[in-house]
Amino acid sequence: MRVEERVTGEIAVLSLSGNMLTGGPSVMLAKMVRSLLDRSCHHIVIDVGRVQYVDSGGLGALVEAFTAARNRGGTIEMANVARRLKDLLIATRLLLVFECADEEDEAIESWTTVH
């Protein structure tokens, strides 16, 4: 998995690509989220539009990132969730936990409008 980071004010976008597998870069996701929160980025958009495959470890990394953000007063929203990942989130009931936007701009705008 590869991660590209962009920060604008309080909003950070993490664009993920490749496979989210157990171990490897997936483990770094929560650390990246904590680092962003330390830099006053309170809303983090995780763009998963270029993620090809997610295993249980990848799901765990997303949950860990979400928990890290929530525990430190931040929010995470996923964008560009492909049908296959959305089905997985539905099956695991994680769609009830994660906010999802159809597009990255929509996720950014939802935070900007509220705050």
N, C-alpha and C positions, 0 to 999 in steps of 0.2 A: 504494500500500500504506500502511496505517495501522498503527502499533504502539502498544500500551498496555503499560506496564510496572508490575509489582507486585513488591515485594521484601519477603520475610519472612526475617530472619536471613541464612543463607548461601544461601538459595534465591531465585531471581528467575524470574518468569514474564513472558515476552514474548508477548502475544496479538496475532497478525497478522491483518489483514483486508484484503480487496481482492485485487489482482493483484500477484504478485511478478514484475516485469518488469526487463529489463536497464536499468541506470541508476536514477536516482531514489532513493526511500527504501530500496530493496533494498541499495544500496551502503552505507547507514548501519548495517546489521545487525551487521557485524563490529565497527564502532566502538562500538556499544552494548554488545556482549558484552565488549569490552576494558574499557569503563568500569565495567561491573558487576563484573568480576573485580578491578579496582582498588579497588572498594568491598567486597571480601571476599565477594562472592556467587560461591561455587565451583560451584554447580549451577544451570544455566539450563535452564528448560523453555521451548521454543518451541511455543506452541499455534497450530497451523495450521488449526484447524477452520473458520475463517471465510475462509480463502484460497480464492479462486475459480479462479485460473489461475496457473501457474508456467511461465516460459520458461527458457531456458538460463542467462540472467543471474540469474534468481531462484535456480536450483539452485546456481550459482556463489556467490551470496551466502550460502546455507546452508553450503556447503563451507568458505568463508572464515571464517564464524562458528565452525564446528566446529573448524577448524584453530587459530584464535586462542585458543579456550578450551583445547584440548588442549596447546598450546605454553606456556600459563600455568598449567597444573595444574588446570584446570576441566573440567567435563563439560557436555555438552548432550544433552538428550533431547527429542524431538519428541512432541507429544501431539495427539490428535484428527486423525490423518492420514486424509484422505478417500481413498477407493478410487482415484480418478484420480491423486492424488499418489503413493500407494503403488505403483501400477503403474509410474509414472515412475521412482521410486526403485529398483524391481526391475530395470527395463530398463537403467538406468545403473549397476547394481550398488552404488548408494549405500545401499541398505537394509542392506548388510553393514557399513557405516560408522556409520550413525545408529541409536541406540536409539530405539524408538518405543513409546509407551504408548497404549492405547485412549482414555484420558481424562487430563485434567490432574492430577486428584487422585492417580491411579495413579502418574504420573511423580514427583510430589512425595513420595508415600509411599515409593517405591522408594529414593530418596535418604535419606530420614529413617530408614528401617529399617537401611540399611547403615552410616550414620554416626551 
